[in-house]
Amino acid sequence: MSQEIITIERFILQQERSFPGATGEFTQLLYDITLAAKIISREVNKAGLVEILGSTGDKNIHGETVQKLDEFANRIIFQSMDHTGRLCIMGSEESETPLLIPDEYPTGKYVLLFDPLDGSSNIDVNGSIGSIFSIHRKKSKTERGDVSDLLQKGYEQVGAAYVIYGSSTMLIYTTGNGVHGFTLDPSVGEFLLSHPHIEIPKNGNIYSVNEGNYIYWDDKTRAYINHLKSEDNHSGKPYSHRYIGSMVADIHRTLLNGGIFMYPVSYKNPDKPSGKLRLLYEAAPMGFIISQAGGYASDGHQNILEIEPRDIHQRTAVFIGDKDDVLLAEKYISAEIEKEGKYADKNQ
């Protein structure tokens, strides 16, 4: 008996029927995201052929080199969304200021924040990259929205998604009712349900972090990493280290295989320690997805979804993955482990 084929359109419509008062506007917004993902996926797959790889020579607001594909993805997502009447305002990790809906187009009741192309340093070496999306409801009273609509806590999201452009293109999304994954079939141009009801595996033994920054972490963070690398953790053997350098790719592996992904506070500048990842465009949407899959996301001290944003480009430390692994990281970083007499670093 052949397996039933379920397209993302059919799946979303089935989900919508669970809400009798639904207008279909949110469903259409999810379709808009899938359209943008298909266009970006097409360009990623032929990037070397059309000379779209490489740097534009410009820097974004974070001082990072803008890749040509970054610029393309940013434009495609905006142009796929700006005229639909479903959004009142947008925010992009690549744009210093909020993205306003052009005056000639109507506005709607939703807000979209996005990282158009995460992991762009992997582009020229054909590594996995991705896009991240965060959806909120409009809160302001102004017709076309304002910055307050972007500055919402993670738990107020009504939807989040990421797309990974790897050996296959996959879209993972949640609307607060579980996490579901779809794989793009290029022969028919459709995302097909491939991973229904994803739950992060318990007791994984993989940690993902850029250990090149080890010298810039504090002693508590290093002690936690060393614990994972020892035989004293729950698995009785050292965790395996895996790090791709694209948050989407590293989180995707963590979601499917378990374990923990981290980007701790850096003390490279001791007078101004900071996290690197953007709260609104990366940490909050990924935290929402992982939480809906049974995991947990923290900045090392509190649930990422509870953080009050103060700036649209606010950065944060990130510990995300299996709930037990992340809670243990919080204990190390809050020095609870030290208080319990378990803080000794055997590897130093």
PADREN-956545 format. One record per residue (C-alpha): residue number from 1; x, y, z. Coordinates in steps of 0.25 Angstrom, whole numbers, padded with zeros to 4 digits, m for minus. Example, Ala and Ser with C-alpha at 12.3 -4.5 7.8 and 13.67 -1.06 7.14 Angstrom:
// PADREN-956545
+------+-------+-------+-------+
! selo !    xx !    yy !    zz !
+------+-------+-------+-------+
!    1 !  0049 ! m0018 !  0031 !
!    2 !  0055 ! m0004 !  0029 !
+------+-------+-------+-------+
// end
This chain:
// PADREN-956545
+------+-------+-------+-------+
! selo !    xx !    yy !    zz !
+------+-------+-------+-------+
!    1 !  0000 !  0000 !  0000 !
!    2 !  0006 !  0013 ! m0004 !
!    3 !  0008 !  0024 !  0006 !
!    4 ! m0001 !  0036 !  0006 !
!    5 !  0005 !  0048 !  0000 !
!    6 !  0001 !  0061 !  0008 !
!    7 !  0006 !  0075 !  0003 !
!    8 !  0008 !  0086 !  0012 !
!    9 ! m0004 !  0093 !  0007 !
!   10 ! m0013 !  0081 !  0010 !
!   11 ! m0007 !  0080 !  0024 !
!   12 ! m0009 !  0095 !  0028 !
!   13 ! m0023 !  0094 !  0023 !
!   14 ! m0026 !  0082 !  0032 !
!   15 ! m0020 !  0090 !  0043 !
!   16 ! m0028 !  0102 !  0040 !
!   17 ! m0041 !  0094 !  0041 !
!   18 ! m0038 !  0092 !  0056 !
!   19 ! m0041 !  0106 !  0058 !
!   20 ! m0055 !  0109 !  0054 !
!   21 ! m0053 !  0124 !  0055 !
!   22 ! m0041 !  0125 !  0046 !
!   23 ! m0041 !  0134 !  0034 !
!   24 ! m0030 !  0128 !  0026 !
!   25 ! m0021 !  0140 !  0027 !
!   26 ! m0011 !  0133 !  0035 !
!   27 ! m0011 !  0121 !  0026 !
!   28 ! m0009 !  0130 !  0014 !
!   29 !  0003 !  0136 !  0022 !
!   30 !  0009 !  0122 !  0023 !
!   31 !  0007 !  0120 !  0008 !
!   32 !  0015 !  0133 !  0006 !
!   33 !  0027 !  0128 !  0014 !
!   34 !  0027 !  0114 !  0006 !
!   35 !  0027 !  0122 ! m0007 !
!   36 !  0039 !  0131 ! m0003 !
!   37 !  0046 !  0118 !  0002 !
!   38 !  0044 !  0111 ! m0012 !
!   39 !  0050 !  0123 ! m0019 !
!   40 !  0062 !  0124 ! m0010 !
!   41 !  0064 !  0109 ! m0010 !
!   42 !  0064 !  0110 ! m0026 !
!   43 !  0075 !  0121 ! m0025 !
!   44 !  0083 !  0113 ! m0015 !
!   45 !  0083 !  0101 ! m0023 !
!   46 !  0088 !  0108 ! m0036 !
!   47 !  0097 !  0119 ! m0028 !
!   48 !  0110 !  0115 ! m0035 !
!   49 !  0104 !  0115 ! m0049 !
!   50 !  0098 !  0129 ! m0048 !
!   51 !  0110 !  0136 ! m0041 !
!   52 !  0101 !  0139 ! m0029 !
!   53 !  0112 !  0134 ! m0019 !
!   54 !  0121 !  0143 ! m0012 !
!   55 !  0121 !  0156 ! m0005 !
!   56 !  0115 !  0169 ! m0009 !
!   57 !  0126 !  0176 ! m0003 !
!   58 !  0117 !  0183 !  0007 !
!   59 !  0115 !  0181 !  0022 !
!   60 !  0102 !  0179 !  0029 !
!   61 !  0098 !  0187 !  0042 !
!   62 !  0105 !  0176 !  0050 !
!   63 !  0118 !  0179 !  0043 !
!   64 !  0117 !  0165 !  0035 !
!   65 !  0121 !  0164 !  0021 !
!   66 !  0108 !  0163 !  0012 !
!   67 !  0108 !  0152 !  0003 !
!   68 !  0100 !  0153 ! m0010 !
!   69 !  0091 !  0142 ! m0007 !
!   70 !  0088 !  0149 !  0007 !
!   71 !  0083 !  0161 ! m0001 !
!   72 !  0075 !  0153 ! m0011 !
!   73 !  0068 !  0145 !  0000 !
!   74 !  0065 !  0158 !  0008 !
!   75 !  0059 !  0164 ! m0005 !
!   76 !  0051 !  0152 ! m0008 !
!   77 !  0045 !  0150 !  0006 !
!   78 !  0041 !  0165 !  0006 !
!   79 !  0035 !  0165 ! m0008 !
!   80 !  0027 !  0152 ! m0005 !
!   81 !  0020 !  0159 !  0007 !
!   82 !  0019 !  0174 !  0005 !
!   83 !  0007 !  0174 ! m0004 !
!   84 ! m0002 !  0163 !  0002 !
!   85 ! m0009 !  0171 !  0012 !
!   86 ! m0006 !  0161 !  0023 !
!   87 !  0005 !  0168 !  0030 !
!   88 !  0006 !  0182 !  0037 !
!   89 !  0021 !  0183 !  0038 !
!   90 !  0033 !  0174 !  0037 !
!   91 !  0047 !  0173 !  0043 !
!   92 !  0060 !  0167 !  0036 !
!   93 !  0073 !  0163 !  0042 !
!   94 !  0079 !  0170 !  0030 !
!   95 !  0072 !  0183 !  0032 !
!   96 !  0076 !  0194 !  0042 !
!   97 !  0062 !  0199 !  0043 !
!   98 !  0048 !  0193 !  0042 !
!   99 !  0043 !  0189 !  0029 !
!  100 !  0030 !  0197 !  0026 !
!  101 !  0019 !  0192 !  0017 !
!  102 !  0019 !  0202 !  0005 !
!  103 !  0008 !  0212 !  0005 !
!  104 !  0001 !  0207 ! m0008 !
!  105 ! m0002 !  0193 ! m0001 !
!  106 ! m0012 !  0189 !  0010 !
!  107 ! m0008 !  0185 !  0023 !
!  108 ! m0012 !  0173 !  0032 !
!  109 ! m0012 !  0168 !  0046 !
!  110 !  0001 !  0160 !  0046 !
!  111 !  0016 !  0164 !  0049 !
!  112 !  0028 !  0156 !  0042 !
!  113 !  0042 !  0156 !  0047 !
!  114 !  0052 !  0148 !  0039 !
!  115 !  0067 !  0145 !  0037 !
!  116 !  0067 !  0143 !  0022 !
!  117 !  0080 !  0135 !  0021 !
!  118 !  0086 !  0129 !  0033 !
!  119 !  0100 !  0123 !  0032 !
!  120 !  0104 !  0131 !  0020 !
!  121 !  0119 !  0129 !  0023 !
!  122 !  0116 !  0114 !  0018 !
!  123 !  0111 !  0119 !  0004 !
!  124 !  0124 !  0119 ! m0003 !
!  125 !  0128 !  0105 !  0002 !
!  126 !  0114 !  0099 ! m0001 !
!  127 !  0111 !  0097 !  0013 !
!  128 !  0097 !  0097 !  0019 !
!  129 !  0090 !  0110 !  0021 !
!  130 !  0075 !  0114 !  0025 !
!  131 !  0064 !  0124 !  0027 !
!  132 !  0057 !  0127 !  0040 !
!  133 !  0043 !  0133 !  0042 !
!  134 !  0036 !  0138 !  0054 !
!  135 !  0021 !  0142 !  0054 !
!  136 !  0014 !  0151 !  0064 !
!  137 !  0000 !  0158 !  0064 !
!  138 !  0000 !  0173 !  0063 !
!  139 ! m0001 !  0180 !  0077 !
!  140 ! m0001 !  0195 !  0073 !
!  141 ! m0013 !  0203 !  0070 !
!  142 ! m0006 !  0209 !  0058 !
!  143 ! m0011 !  0205 !  0044 !
!  144 !  0003 !  0201 !  0038 !
!  145 !  0009 !  0196 !  0051 !
!  146 !  0021 !  0202 !  0059 !
!  147 !  0034 !  0197 !  0066 !
!  148 !  0026 !  0192 !  0078 !
!  149 !  0020 !  0181 !  0069 !
!  150 !  0034 !  0176 !  0067 !
!  151 !  0038 !  0177 !  0081 !
!  152 !  0030 !  0165 !  0087 !
!  153 !  0034 !  0154 !  0096 !
!  154 !  0036 !  0140 !  0089 !
!  155 !  0025 !  0133 !  0096 !
!  156 !  0015 !  0143 !  0089 !
!  157 !  0019 !  0137 !  0075 !
!  158 !  0007 !  0131 !  0068 !
!  159 !  0016 !  0124 !  0058 !
!  160 !  0031 !  0121 !  0055 !
!  161 !  0038 !  0113 !  0044 !
!  162 !  0052 !  0111 !  0038 !
!  163 !  0056 !  0106 !  0025 !
!  164 !  0069 !  0098 !  0023 !
!  165 !  0075 !  0098 !  0009 !
!  166 !  0084 !  0085 !  0010 !
!  167 !  0085 !  0072 !  0003 !
!  168 !  0070 !  0074 !  0002 !
!  169 !  0061 !  0086 !  0005 !
!  170 !  0053 !  0085 !  0018 !
!  171 !  0043 !  0094 !  0024 !
!  172 !  0040 !  0092 !  0039 !
!  173 !  0029 !  0100 !  0046 !
!  174 !  0020 !  0101 !  0058 !
!  175 !  0008 !  0109 !  0061 !
!  176 !  0008 !  0105 !  0076 !
!  177 !  0002 !  0092 !  0073 !
!  178 !  0014 !  0083 !  0071 !
!  179 !  0025 !  0083 !  0061 !
!  180 !  0024 !  0078 !  0047 !
!  181 !  0034 !  0076 !  0036 !
!  182 !  0033 !  0076 !  0021 !
!  183 !  0043 !  0073 !  0010 !
!  184 !  0043 !  0080 ! m0004 !
!  185 !  0041 !  0071 ! m0015 !
!  186 !  0047 !  0078 ! m0027 !
!  187 !  0041 !  0069 ! m0037 !
!  188 !  0027 !  0075 ! m0034 !
!  189 !  0031 !  0088 ! m0027 !
!  190 !  0023 !  0084 ! m0014 !
!  191 !  0027 !  0083 !  0001 !
!  192 !  0022 !  0069 !  0005 !
!  193 !  0020 !  0064 !  0019 !
!  194 !  0032 !  0056 !  0023 !
!  195 !  0034 !  0058 !  0039 !
!  196 !  0020 !  0059 !  0046 !
!  197 !  0020 !  0063 !  0061 !
!  198 !  0034 !  0064 !  0063 !
!  199 !  0039 !  0062 !  0077 !
!  200 !  0054 !  0065 !  0081 !
!  201 !  0060 !  0051 !  0086 !
!  202 !  0063 !  0050 !  0101 !
!  203 !  0077 !  0047 !  0106 !
!  204 !  0085 !  0051 !  0093 !
!  205 !  0100 !  0052 !  0094 !
!  206 !  0104 !  0062 !  0084 !
!  207 !  0108 !  0077 !  0087 !
!  208 !  0109 !  0088 !  0077 !
!  209 !  0117 !  0100 !  0080 !
!  210 !  0129 !  0108 !  0074 !
!  211 !  0140 !  0103 !  0083 !
!  212 !  0149 !  0113 !  0076 !
!  213 !  0143 !  0123 !  0086 !
!  214 !  0147 !  0114 !  0098 !
!  215 !  0157 !  0125 !  0103 !
!  216 !  0146 !  0135 !  0103 !
!  217 !  0136 !  0128 !  0112 !
!  218 !  0136 !  0129 !  0127 !
!  219 !  0140 !  0118 !  0136 !
!  220 !  0126 !  0113 !  0138 !
!  221 !  0123 !  0112 !  0124 !
!  222 !  0136 !  0104 !  0122 !
!  223 !  0133 !  0095 !  0133 !
!  224 !  0120 !  0091 !  0127 !
!  225 !  0126 !  0088 !  0114 !
!  226 !  0137 !  0080 !  0121 !
!  227 !  0126 !  0072 !  0128 !
!  228 !  0120 !  0069 !  0114 !
!  229 !  0133 !  0064 !  0110 !
!  230 !  0136 !  0055 !  0122 !
!  231 !  0130 !  0042 !  0126 !
!  232 !  0122 !  0048 !  0137 !
!  233 !  0110 !  0052 !  0129 !
!  234 !  0097 !  0044 !  0128 !
!  235 !  0102 !  0035 !  0116 !
!  236 !  0115 !  0031 !  0123 !
!  237 !  0123 !  0035 !  0112 !
!  238 !  0128 !  0048 !  0106 !
!  239 !  0118 !  0055 !  0097 !
!  240 !  0121 !  0056 !  0082 !
!  241 !  0124 !  0070 !  0077 !
!  242 !  0117 !  0075 !  0064 !
!  243 !  0118 !  0089 !  0059 !
!  244 !  0114 !  0094 !  0045 !
!  245 !  0114 !  0109 !  0047 !
!  246 !  0100 !  0111 !  0043 !
!  247 !  0090 !  0112 !  0054 !
!  248 !  0079 !  0106 !  0045 !
!  249 !  0087 !  0094 !  0042 !
!  250 !  0092 !  0092 !  0056 !
!  251 !  0078 !  0093 !  0062 !
!  252 !  0072 !  0084 !  0051 !
!  253 !  0082 !  0073 !  0055 !
!  254 !  0079 !  0076 !  0070 !
!  255 !  0064 !  0075 !  0068 !
!  256 !  0065 !  0062 !  0061 !
!  257 !  0076 !  0055 !  0069 !
!  258 !  0076 !  0062 !  0082 !
!  259 !  0087 !  0068 !  0090 !
!  260 !  0090 !  0083 !  0092 !
!  261 !  0093 !  0095 !  0083 !
!  262 !  0101 !  0107 !  0090 !
!  263 !  0106 !  0121 !  0087 !
!  264 !  0110 !  0125 !  0101 !
!  265 !  0114 !  0140 !  0105 !
!  266 !  0127 !  0144 !  0100 !
!  267 !  0137 !  0151 !  0109 !
!  268 !  0146 !  0155 !  0097 !
!  269 !  0144 !  0169 !  0102 !
!  270 !  0144 !  0168 !  0117 !
!  271 !  0137 !  0181 !  0119 !
!  272 !  0126 !  0178 !  0110 !
!  273 !  0123 !  0163 !  0110 !
!  274 !  0112 !  0159 !  0100 !
!  275 !  0104 !  0149 !  0093 !
!  276 !  0105 !  0148 !  0078 !
!  277 !  0091 !  0143 !  0073 !
!  278 !  0080 !  0152 !  0070 !
!  279 !  0068 !  0150 !  0080 !
!  280 !  0057 !  0153 !  0071 !
!  281 !  0062 !  0148 !  0058 !
!  282 !  0069 !  0135 !  0063 !
!  283 !  0068 !  0131 !  0077 !
!  284 !  0053 !  0134 !  0080 !
!  285 !  0047 !  0126 !  0067 !
!  286 !  0057 !  0115 !  0069 !
!  287 !  0054 !  0114 !  0084 !
!  288 !  0039 !  0114 !  0081 !
!  289 !  0041 !  0102 !  0071 !
!  290 !  0050 !  0094 !  0081 !
!  291 !  0040 !  0097 !  0092 !
!  292 !  0028 !  0092 !  0084 !
!  293 !  0036 !  0079 !  0081 !
!  294 !  0038 !  0077 !  0096 !
!  295 !  0052 !  0084 !  0098 !
!  296 !  0056 !  0097 !  0105 !
!  297 !  0063 !  0109 !  0101 !
!  298 !  0071 !  0118 !  0111 !
!  299 !  0081 !  0130 !  0111 !
!  300 !  0088 !  0122 !  0122 !
!  301 !  0079 !  0129 !  0133 !
!  302 !  0065 !  0129 !  0128 !
!  303 !  0055 !  0124 !  0117 !
!  304 !  0058 !  0131 !  0104 !
!  305 !  0044 !  0133 !  0102 !
!  306 !  0042 !  0141 !  0114 !
!  307 !  0053 !  0151 !  0111 !
!  308 !  0047 !  0166 !  0109 !
!  309 !  0053 !  0171 !  0096 !
!  310 !  0058 !  0185 !  0097 !
!  311 !  0064 !  0187 !  0083 !
!  312 !  0061 !  0180 !  0070 !
!  313 !  0075 !  0175 !  0068 !
!  314 !  0077 !  0171 !  0082 !
!  315 !  0087 !  0160 !  0084 !
!  316 !  0087 !  0148 !  0094 !
!  317 !  0094 !  0136 !  0099 !
!  318 !  0087 !  0123 !  0094 !
!  319 !  0086 !  0109 !  0101 !
!  320 !  0076 !  0101 !  0093 !
!  321 !  0072 !  0086 !  0092 !
!  322 !  0069 !  0075 !  0101 !
!  323 !  0062 !  0081 !  0113 !
!  324 !  0071 !  0073 !  0123 !
!  325 !  0084 !  0078 !  0116 !
!  326 !  0079 !  0092 !  0116 !
!  327 !  0075 !  0092 !  0130 !
!  328 !  0088 !  0086 !  0135 !
!  329 !  0095 !  0098 !  0127 !
!  330 !  0087 !  0108 !  0135 !
!  331 !  0091 !  0101 !  0148 !
!  332 !  0106 !  0102 !  0144 !
!  333 !  0105 !  0117 !  0139 !
!  334 !  0097 !  0121 !  0151 !
!  335 !  0108 !  0114 !  0160 !
!  336 !  0098 !  0105 !  0166 !
!  337 !  0107 !  0093 !  0163 !
!  338 !  0118 !  0100 !  0170 !
!  339 !  0110 !  0102 !  0182 !
!  340 !  0107 !  0087 !  0182 !
!  341 !  0122 !  0084 !  0182 !
!  342 !  0122 !  0079 !  0167 !
!  343 !  0129 !  0090 !  0160 !
!  344 !  0143 !  0084 !  0160 !
!  345 !  0149 !  0084 !  0146 !
!  346 !  0155 !  0071 !  0144 !
!  347 !  0161 !  0074 !  0131 !
!  348 !  0169 !  0086 !  0135 !
+------+-------+-------+-------+
// end
